[in-house]
Amino acid sequence: MSIAVTLLALLVEATLGYPDRVLRAIGHPVMWLGRMIQWLDVTLNRETSSDERRKAAGFAAAFLIIFWFGTQFLSGITSLGPQTEQTSGVAVWAHIGGFICGLILVEVLRPRNRRPVFSY
């Protein structure tokens, strides 16, 4: 049942899009995350901060990401039992898959230093 609802929601958004009025009023959840990441980067990763503070902030961020991933993974594992309306696990596994795809894309799309090309 939850897969049918998910597919229906995807179909509706693909067909109608995200309403402009709602977008202007509250934004989209992905935009919220982008703003949060920007705020954290500007606040915790200042060039004027000491190296120790920046390392501590990076450690805290890495810990929270690993903790979040762990809780999502454990929730996904526990959802593999008998399925009910509350334990289908579709959203949890979507978060895990999106996170892993994001890690892969970061590596694939990361700018690389190119060697100078010499022509004779």
C-alpha positions in Angstrom: 0.0 0.0 0.0 2.7 2.5 0.9 4.6 1.8 -2.3 1.4 2.7 -4.2 1.0 5.9 -2.3 4.7 6.8 -2.9 4.3 6.2 -6.6 1.1 8.2 -6.7 2.9 11.1 -4.9 5.8 10.9 -7.4 3.3 10.9 -10.3 1.4 13.9 -9.0 4.6 16.0 -8.4 6.0 15.0 -11.8 2.8 16.0 -13.5 1.9 19.1 -11.5 5.2 20.1 -10.1 5.6 21.9 -6.7 3.0 24.7 -6.6 4.7 28.2 -7.0 2.5 29.7 -4.3 3.6 27.0 -1.8 7.2 27.4 -3.0 7.2 31.1 -2.4 5.5 30.8 1.0 7.5 28.1 2.6 10.1 26.8 0.1 10.8 23.2 -0.7 12.3 20.8 1.9 15.4 20.4 -0.3 15.8 24.2 -0.2 15.5 24.1 3.6 18.4 21.5 3.8 20.5 23.6 1.4 20.0 26.7 3.6 20.9 24.7 6.7 24.1 23.4 5.1 25.0 26.9 4.0 24.4 28.3 7.5 26.4 25.5 9.1 29.3 26.0 6.7 29.4 29.8 7.1 29.0 29.5 10.9 31.3 26.6 11.7 33.9 26.8 9.0 35.1 30.3 9.1 38.6 31.0 7.9 39.2 33.2 10.9 38.5 30.4 13.3 41.3 28.4 14.8 42.3 25.1 13.3 41.2 23.3 16.5 37.7 24.9 16.4 37.3 23.9 12.7 38.5 20.4 13.4 36.1 20.1 16.3 33.2 21.4 14.2 34.1 18.9 11.4 34.3 16.0 13.9 30.9 17.0 15.3 29.4 17.2 11.8 30.9 13.8 10.9 29.6 12.3 14.1 26.0 13.6 13.4 26.1 12.3 9.9 27.3 8.8 11.0 24.7 8.8 13.8 21.9 9.8 11.4 23.0 7.1 8.9 23.2 4.5 11.7 19.7 5.3 13.0 18.3 5.2 9.4 20.0 1.9 8.8 18.7 0.3 12.0 15.2 1.6 11.3 15.5 0.0 7.8 16.6 -3.3 9.3 13.8 -3.4 11.8 11.3 -2.6 9.0 12.2 -5.9 7.2 10.0 -7.9 9.5 6.2 -8.3 9.0 5.0 -5.2 7.2 2.3 -3.0 8.5 1.2 0.5 7.6 3.7 1.9 10.1 6.7 -0.3 9.3 6.9 -0.5 5.5 10.4 1.2 5.6 10.1 2.7 2.1 11.1 6.2 3.2 13.9 4.9 5.4 15.5 2.9 2.6 15.0 5.9 0.3 17.0 8.1 2.7 19.8 5.5 2.9 19.9 5.1 -0.9 19.9 8.8 -1.5 22.7 9.2 1.0 24.8 6.5 -0.7 24.1 8.0 -4.1 25.1 11.4 -2.8 28.4 10.0 -1.6 29.1 8.4 -4.9 28.2 11.5 -6.9 30.4 13.7 -4.7 33.3 11.6 -5.6 32.4 11.2 -9.3 31.7 15.0 -9.8 34.6 16.2 -7.7 36.8 18.6 -9.6 40.2 17.1 -10.3 43.5 18.7 -10.8 44.3 18.3 -14.5 47.8 18.0 -15.8 48.9 20.7 -18.2 48.7 19.6 -21.8 51.8 20.3 -23.8 51.7 20.5 -27.5 54.9 20.6 -29.5 
